[in-house]
Amino acid sequence: MSDQTVRYLVGESFHRSTCHPDVQTVDQLVEELRTDAPPMLIRPGLGLDIATWEWVKQQAAQKATSGQVAFDGSPAVPVARRVVLKHASDNVVIGNASTDGDRFRCELVIANDSELMRDHTADQQHVPGMLLIEAAIQAITWAVAKLTTPLPGQGDRYAVMHACEFAFHRFAFPLPAVLEGQLEPNGKPEDERIPLKSTVTIWQVGRQCSTLTVRLDAFDPSHIFAVEHAQARKTLDRI
């Protein structure tokens, strides 16, 4: 395809970002396909799921002239909601997660109808900072479950933060973004808990958007739930 235009496709939750001509929502692209659209190469941005991506490809096949529209890549597959401690799958914001030794990597994922987007009042041309914080925390939660060994007969270890620091270097936009991090020892490990430190960096087009440094314990779940219950009982007794 010669003289093609590269477009990034985003969900309607990021419609403000379409002030840039290289960004389109799903609805805008489908509408353009009904006209004499220019040759285009479509790449997935944020706010898309795989089912929507495949549906758009079908629409292009039906409505566009043969060879007029091509697609490159696909949206990341979100991790299972349970492993990042979410009740709603739409609130999972990381996908395509993997490990290499004590390092981990994943991609930023945002569902179009995510509660985290619906409830944010700032101009959504960019990804809200609170969502980036949530993504980094989910990445660490996922990594703790994958990279630490549970006690015999117990479930995955449970990540409990006790200190954190956030730094935002530049805006992140609804385009592909990657999270990279590492789990490091931060004290003497015990059966019930493993003290850890982790720094997660969010990258977009080779530039740092934000970093999150967390100190945490990877707890045996039965132990930390017992601690939580005891503290709740003491709090109630003091009231």
Secondary structure, 3 states (H helix, E strand, C coil): CCCCEEEEEECHHHHHHHHCCCEEEHHHHHHHHCCCCCCEEEEECCCCCHHHHHHHHHHHHHHCCCCCEEECCCCCCECCHHHHCCCCHHHCCEEEEEEECCEEEEEECCCCCCHHHHCCCCCCCCCCHHHHHHHHHHHHHHHHHHHCCCCCCCCCCEEEEEEEEEEECCCCCCCCCEEEEEEEECCCCCCCEEEEEEEEEEEECCEEEEEEEEEEEEECHHHHHHHHHHHHHHHHHHC
